[in-house]
Amino acid sequence: VKSLFSKAALEENRHIIGEHTYLMTLQNGAGHEDILSEFVPKERIIIGTTEDNGAVLDNAYVRRGGKGKTNIGMLVPDKEGMLQKVKESFDLCGFDTHIYDNIQQLIWDKLFTNVSLSVLTGVLQVPIGFIATDEYAWNMTVILIKEAMQVAKAMGLEFNEEEMIERVRNTSLNSPEGRTSIYADLKAGRLTEVNTISGAVVKAGDRLGVPVPSHKMIVNMVHAMENKSKNNVE
């Protein structure tokens, strides 16, 4: 499910969550552990990222669209060896699974593109390639990356700012007609996952005392666009 439905999905399935049940999220964005920790202790939470993609065909039917790496880790030491069990199960099904001690580093590595390039394509309603080729769009992208970088550093994560900016720029240039999920959601009048994308930077920034005014503006702008569609405002 998308992150905005995570809590409802867990609430409706609380009866199958027992004292030994682990919860795992491979969703886009960051901070999903905050929701999962309402249902199980942090010792039984697995977080990660995946490059596999798929499309929903119908209720309970999903088509796998492409293969990539699936990365998993935990918030605390894995005393029960659950990560290895998950890896073995996933690999038997054809996934390429990797275990990481510092999974937050990988999650934020992927997050930088989503909180800059991806969210701006949604707000501006443009293809991915537009961002790096437009002076003003690119200026906004760099500001968003630099703000998020300060939050990541406050979390104890290590990234090279210039390398990240260049990587995001290349992602834009290499996908001239690409469309992001946040673009598609806003275009279709659907709710987005902005609260666990840009909102994850805002939440972490507030917790750590790092100012992130541009990300707060983006979150408000996306929600205003959602309300615009909901209220059929032209």
Buried (B, 14 or more C-beta within 10 A) or exposed (E): EBBBEBBEEBEEEEEEBEEEEBBBBBBBBBBBBEBBBEBBEEBBBBBBBBEBEEEEEEEEEEEEEEEEBBBBBBBEEBEEEBBEEBBEEBEEEEBBBBBBEEBBBBBBBBBBBBBBBBBBBBBBEBBBBBBBEBEEBBEBBBBBBBBBBBBBBBBEBEBEBEEBBEBBBEBBEEBEEBBBBBBEBBEEEBBBBBBBBBBBBBBBBEEEEBEBEBBBBBBEBBBEBBEEBEEEEE
